[in-house]
Amino acid sequence: MPVLYTAKANVTGGRDGAGETDDKKLSVTLSRPGGAGTGTNPEQLFAIGYAACFAGAVGFVAGQKKLETGAINIQSEVTLNQDDKGFSLGVILNVLLPALDKAEAAELVKEADKVCPYSKGLRGNVPVTLKANGEPV
């Protein structure tokens, strides 16, 4: 498969450090979730990245189906969990597509989940709950 893009970044100090992309377009101070630091945390960055990627997948599938979605808005939640086996993540994506009826929105979200690179990478490893206009898909 041809590579379309490679993102490169460097992080120093882990969750209490800093990160920057090689092109300097993104530079962030990092803090632990709920910590005293003023930076963002990896779960917040992941929530934004996944939502942005999924919105792109929704737009792509909608274009193929010639559907007018209106503005695509995604409310994302990423949980950091811990049990006796260690740490894990969980995700909820609520895709808001007010221009579509309930059935159309649900079908579009299901199809987008099949093509979204983040969804493919997480499938079978991280529980992801999908919603369309607030309703489970």
ZIKAHU-V949984 format. One record per pair of residues at least 4 apart in sequence whose C-alpha atoms are under 8 Angstrom apart, sorted by the first residue. I is the first residue (numbers start at 1). J is the second residue. Records with the same first field share a line. If there is no record, write none. Layout:
BEGIN
I=J + J
END
This chain:
BEGIN
7=21
8=21 + 22
9=19 + 20 + 21 + 22
10=19 + 20 + 21 + 22
11=17 + 18 + 19 + 20
12=17 + 18 + 19
13=17 + 18
14=18 + 30
15=30 + 31 + 32 + 41 + 42
16=29 + 30 + 31 + 32 + 37
17=29 + 30 + 31
18=27 + 28 + 29 + 30
19=27 + 28 + 29 + 30
20=24 + 25 + 26 + 27 + 28
21=25 + 26 + 27
28=39 + 40
29=38 + 39 + 40
30=37 + 38 + 39 + 40 + 41 + 42
31=35 + 36 + 37 + 38 + 39 + 40 + 41
32=36 + 37 + 40 + 41
33=40 + 41 + 43
40=44 + 45
41=45
42=46
43=47 + 78 + 79 + 80
44=48 + 78
45=49
46=50 + 78
47=51 + 76 + 77 + 78
48=52 + 76
49=53
50=54 + 76 + 118
51=55 + 74 + 75 + 76 + 93
52=56 + 74
53=57 + 116 + 117 + 118
54=58 + 112 + 113 + 116 + 118 + 119
55=59 + 72 + 73 + 74
56=60 + 116
57=61 + 112 + 113 + 115 + 116
58=62 + 72 + 108 + 109 + 111 + 112
59=63 + 69 + 72
60=64 + 112
61=65 + 108 + 111 + 112
62=66 + 67 + 68 + 69 + 108
63=67 + 68
68=99 + 100
69=97 + 98 + 99 + 100
70=97 + 98 + 99
71=97
72=95 + 96 + 97
73=95 + 96 + 97
74=93 + 94 + 95 + 96
75=93 + 94 + 95 + 96
76=91 + 92 + 93 + 94
77=91 + 92 + 93
78=89 + 90 + 91 + 92
79=89 + 90 + 91
80=87 + 88 + 89 + 90
81=87 + 88 + 89 + 90
82=86 + 87 + 88
83=87
88=126
89=126 + 127
90=126 + 127 + 128
91=126 + 127 + 128 + 129
92=128 + 129 + 130 + 131
93=128 + 129 + 130 + 131
94=130 + 131 + 132 + 133 + 134
95=109 + 130 + 131 + 132 + 133 + 134
96=132 + 133 + 134
97=105 + 132 + 133
98=133
100=104 + 105
101=105
102=106 + 132 + 133
103=107
104=108
105=109 + 132 + 133
106=110 + 131 + 132 + 137
107=111
108=112
109=113 + 130 + 131 + 132 + 137
110=114 + 137
111=115
112=116
113=119 + 120
114=119 + 120
115=119 + 120
116=120
117=121
118=122
119=123
122=126 + 127
123=127 + 128
129=136 + 137
130=136 + 137
131=135 + 136 + 137
132=136 + 137
END
